[in-house]
Amino acid sequence: MSNATIIQTNTDIFIGSDTATSVSIGNQIFRVDTKATKLYHIDDLVLFCSGDLVFCYNLIELFLKEEVRNANVLRNILLACHHDETVDIVVCEYKGNKTVVTELSPNNNFEPVIHADIAAGGVNVVAAGIKTKESHDIACEMLYRGKSVSNIFKEVFDTISYEGIGGQLSVYRVSENGIQVFLNHQIKEKPSLKRVSPAIFMNHNKQLIVGERIYGKVMMGANLAIEDESGVLKFQGSKGEIFDRNGKLVMKMGLVDENPDTFGLWSFNDITRVRMDDRTGFAIERASTNTTNHPNGWEKILWADQSDGTLYGYDIVAQNIKIVNNVGDVILDAENNYLNIGDFEKIVMDNKLTVLEKMQIITELYKIEAQYKKMLEQAEKYKQSERDAVFDINAQYFAKTPSTTDLYSTQSLTDAYNALITYMSQFIKIDSVLPLSIDINAPLTESTSNITNRSEFILKFKAYYDAEKDLRNKIEDAQFYSGLNMGVFYNNVVIGEYGFIALRNDGKYRSVLNATNGLALQKWENNRWTNKVYASLGNSSYEDGTLIAEDLVAKRLRIETKLGGVLLDVDSLSLDFTVLDSIILDNVIMSPEKITLATQFKNITKQYAELRTELNKYATTIYSDRDSSYYGLDNAKTALVAAGADLDSKYNILNAYMIPVFTDMNAKTNIISDLHSTRLIFHQVWEDFYKAYEVGRSTLADFLEKSSLQLGRNYNNIVIDGLNGIVVTRGNFMNKTTLNATFGIKIERNDGSAGVPAWYKVFYVDINGNLFAEDMSTKRLHILDGDLGEAILFDALTGITINGRHGEKIRLNANEGIAIDVNDEKRFWIDTDGTLRARKLIITDDDEEAVELPDGSFISRLTVNEVRTLQDINQQDYVWIKDQSVKLMSGNGAIEDQEKMSFYLDAPTGSLNGIPTIKMGVGTGIGANEVGFIIKDSDAFKFSYSSGGQKKIWMQRSGFGTEGILIESIGSAVRLNSSTKIRIEAGSSYIEVTPTGIKLSASRIDIN
């Protein structure tokens, strides 16, 4: 038994316990080890379970098998399996927006003692197990002194540690955020600690320490500080404050303000503040720099008026909003895409549909389309009912044929939707109906339209809404039709608050199943239902749970006493010794008595023959029909042969003894004078046969048990049962193999210990035949295909080989790297030097076939870092694509190859700022001499050439420079040559040069 200390507030539970195991020997406590588990984190619960460790571990194992796990389920398990074992249970959880601590103790028959509803500012301290008063007092004292929770737990367990408490302290924190490990601490052990030794066990009986009591107290108004890595919670009287991990105040509770006193809850950061208190009511505020209108620096954006409760708000964005008027009519329901049709009446009031109104209509149409598709999906789900399926009640397993009957049709909704979209297409441009696509930039959509008939406009929308509502009602009717409803008759089966009742068609018999009566079979007698087969409950004559039956007919009935003795067994020998003793009471067997004896003897002769046949069959044929045996079966077979021989002997003695009696059935026979025997010998001969018969039956039963597999029995750590199938566990309990219909085949590894196993699957085959394995070692693994044979081969020497259906073969090994062959021809491979090799490489878009050209090549998509179009290693012209450039080269792929032309993005200021550039010419090798460039940058479209001077033609953008087109030649002349005419114009002025002369035309000519 260990100690558990619990500190509980209305928002948090801290529970800590140690790991010590101890025994009480000769009124002296000794430490066994510090490996026990006392705290369990299961689902949303933390359990303290300490006492008799074997019982505790078994209890937790049973609890884990339950589908629903809570304190009540744990109590039911305790009531069913507890037999005076030492145990204390504490369950901690956060449920219903509050903390709950539940104590379960054998001292009060495990009646739950629940600690909940802790007031704000209050602290509840509970101690369980042993040394409860000491731990409780220390915890209370340190709480009053304002110590942190971690220091309280360390001080408590360091102080109370002794042989029964020690090892590792583990503390869990339970809150609305879940369950976290709060603290791990090595408890300081006393130097004089007494540890158990083998010699002590040789001389004394051991007994686990019995828990003293569950000790608890609620402290009100105490100063409290609870701290973890996330922050600090402080209470000082009625003031509560929460600080984050950086020490910043983020929440106040209780007395949140003074002058005047204000009680409530404030939560805030630098941007927003939420207040709920007795003066403001409820308000959400945001920080404001406008101190004129908001002197306290906070502006209300959502608040409730204290005078009338009206809710006000600014800047609200809401999803799934629903608006009703003062009589409850829905005006807007965003979740169901509903808008009151009255709005359309206002829209079409003037017989015109403006652009703004069209935008509103378009929004509504998209909502209608979304709801239309959703309604169709939901309607398809419930269109056919499982109730109409044909159920085969005569099949061994559940089998049924799905229904083909539709409960409703969606055609009316589809017609209404299509009619609405078709009608609206005269006002807005609709590109597609489903999915709905509307061109909002089309001239039709962006212009005002005339509405010739307002009623028709409104009725189109109303018709769709009515069709949608009608279909929704039909879906609800279908759900009701397919569901199971309380109080409704299902072929004379009804379910209600009284449970299940099944009535036979003739109204004479019925079956009742409920929590009050359990299962009862009743008959209609004397105008009321009378129990015929039922379990007693509250019956003064019978114990609760006793099965009571009237007019019972049973085959192969066996009745045993409470002590296990057989009271009646139809398979046993039918021999009434009371009749036998009454016949020989006077030492004379009369003729009528001989008839009785003959009948008895005939019956037992028949039973003897049947049993002797069975004994002989199992001792010979059944025993021999196996490949091997074991000592237990061999012994059972020997006993079976001996029982058969003894049965033969006793029957022969009885038969010989009774022959004189049955020689003359009409004459009387005197036991003393005619048989020369006594009543005792007569009785003993019959009794000896009876005993030999019963021994033969029991020996045969033992042989059957030894020669057959018994469910649930452990055969050298092999167990077969109806729940788990075949389970084989290794001797050290670290590996387990399971075979059943639920998991298929699985091999598990125990990552825990033998006492507290944690099984992890490392190899398993699921029920679909899929194989999963972790860390599997094999020299050769063949994966077979039904048509191909060896589809995949894993081999230690040849690596991995995958065979395809059309001559494909994929190999992966250290000698070849990766290789793909088709009909023994290499197609794709990674050589051992790491180079990628391929023949006939085709790259296409997803789900598209490659396009083959007349010359046998293919159109492909390829994304690479670098590519060259070399044909061979000889000198040639080729294209080199790399980085941001495309280069036209001459050479054989060497570094000294000549670059004759290139297209690239010149990026002097970094990536994504590249300038389109075309470079032409090899140049003289000095700078960019004898090289031409065509460049388009942000300034101009430029043609530049450098050859003994700079020549350029720039077509400059507007705003850059003073020239639109700049022609410049530095170091040489510019020549314009024409055989007919050269004309230079600027507005109305121009210079014209012809072979016959030069003409200048201008309003003014300046000659300097």
JOHUMO-V140395 format. One record per backbone hydrogen bond with DSSP energy under -1.0 kcal/mol. NH is the residue of the N-H (numbers start at 0). CO is the residue of the C=O. If there is no record, write none. Layout:
nh	co
NH	CO
NH	CO
This chain:
nh	co
3	127
4	15
5	125
6	13
7	123
8	11
12	173
13	6
14	171
15	4
16	169
18	165
20	32
22	29
23	206
24	27
27	24
29	22
30	193
31	20
32	20
35	18
39	46
41	44
44	41
45	91
46	39
47	89
48	37
49	87
51	85
55	51
56	52
57	53
58	54
59	55
60	56
61	57
62	58
63	59
65	62
73	69
74	70
75	71
76	72
77	73
78	74
79	75
80	76
81	77
87	49
88	103
89	47
90	101
91	45
92	99
94	97
99	92
100	114
101	90
102	112
103	88
107	104
108	105
109	104
110	107
112	102
114	100
121	118
122	218
123	7
124	216
125	5
126	214
127	3
134	130
135	131
136	132
137	133
138	134
139	135
140	136
141	137
142	138
143	139
144	140
145	142
146	141
151	147
152	148
153	149
154	150
155	151
156	152
157	153
158	154
159	155
161	164
168	184
169	16
170	182
171	14
172	179
173	12
174	177
177	174
179	172
181	170
182	170
184	168
186	166
192	189
195	30
200	196
201	197
203	199
211	128
214	126
216	124
218	122
223	234
225	232
227	230
231	242
232	225
233	240
234	223
235	238
238	235
239	252
240	233
241	250
242	231
243	247
246	243
249	241
250	241
251	265
252	239
253	263
254	237
255	253
255	261
256	261
261	256
263	253
264	275
265	251
266	273
267	249
268	271
272	284
273	266
274	282
275	264
276	280
277	262
280	276
282	274
283	301
284	272
285	298
286	270
287	296
290	288
293	289
296	293
298	285
300	283
301	283
302	311
303	281
304	309
308	304
311	302
313	300
322	331
324	328
327	324
330	322
331	322
332	337
333	320
337	332
339	330
342	339
343	340
344	340
345	341
346	342
347	343
348	345
350	347
352	448
357	353
358	354
359	355
360	356
361	357
362	358
363	359
364	360
365	361
366	362
367	363
368	364
369	365
370	366
371	367
372	368
373	369
374	370
375	371
376	372
377	373
378	374
379	375
380	376
381	377
387	384
388	385
389	400
391	398
392	390
400	389
406	382
413	409
414	410
415	411
416	412
417	413
418	414
419	415
420	416
421	417
422	418
423	419
424	420
425	422
426	423
427	423
430	436
431	436
436	431
438	428
439	437
445	441
448	352
450	350
456	452
457	453
458	454
459	455
460	456
461	457
462	458
463	459
464	460
465	461
466	462
467	463
468	464
469	465
470	466
471	467
472	468
473	469
474	470
475	471
476	472
477	473
478	474
479	475
480	476
481	477
482	478
486	494
487	484
489	492
493	500
495	498
498	495
499	512
500	493
501	510
502	491
503	508
506	503
509	521
510	501
511	519
512	499
513	517
517	513
519	511
520	532
521	509
522	529
523	507
524	527
527	524
529	522
531	520
532	520
533	547
535	545
544	535
545	542
547	533
549	531
558	567
560	564
563	560
566	558
567	558
569	556
571	568
574	572
579	575
580	576
581	577
582	578
583	579
586	583
588	668
593	589
594	590
595	591
596	592
597	593
598	594
599	595
600	596
601	597
602	598
603	599
604	600
605	601
606	602
607	603
608	604
609	605
610	606
611	607
612	608
613	609
614	610
615	611
616	612
617	613
618	614
619	615
621	616
623	619
624	620
625	623
633	629
634	630
635	631
636	632
637	633
638	634
639	635
640	636
641	637
642	638
643	639
644	640
645	641
646	642
647	643
648	644
649	645
650	646
651	647
652	648
653	649
654	650
655	651
656	652
657	653
658	654
661	657
668	588
670	586
673	669
674	669
676	670
681	677
682	678
683	679
684	680
685	681
686	682
687	683
688	684
689	685
690	686
691	687
692	688
693	689
694	690
695	691
696	692
697	693
698	694
699	695
700	696
701	697
702	698
703	699
704	700
705	701
706	702
711	719
712	709
714	717
718	726
720	724
724	720
725	738
726	718
727	736
728	716
729	734
732	729
735	747
736	727
737	745
738	725
739	743
743	739
744	764
745	737
746	762
747	735
748	759
749	733
750	757
752	755
759	748
761	746
762	746
763	771
764	744
765	769
768	765
771	763
773	761
780	793
782	791
784	788
788	784
790	782
790	788
791	782
792	800
793	780
794	798
795	778
798	794
799	811
800	792
801	809
802	790
803	807
808	820
809	801
810	818
811	799
812	816
816	812
818	810
819	827
820	808
821	824
822	806
824	821
826	819
827	819
828	836
829	817
830	834
833	830
836	828
838	826
847	844
852	856
855	852
858	850
860	842
866	880
868	878
875	890
877	888
879	886
880	866
881	884
882	864
884	881
885	902
886	879
887	900
888	877
889	897
890	875
896	893
897	889
899	887
900	887
901	918
902	885
903	916
905	914
912	909
914	905
916	903
917	933
918	901
919	931
920	899
923	928
928	925
929	945
930	927
931	919
932	943
933	917
934	941
935	915
936	939
940	954
941	934
942	952
943	932
944	950
945	930
946	948
950	944
951	967
952	942
953	965
954	940
955	963
956	938
959	956
965	953
967	951
969	949
981	992
983	990
985	988
988	985
989	1000
990	983
991	998
992	981
993	996
996	993
998	991
1000	989
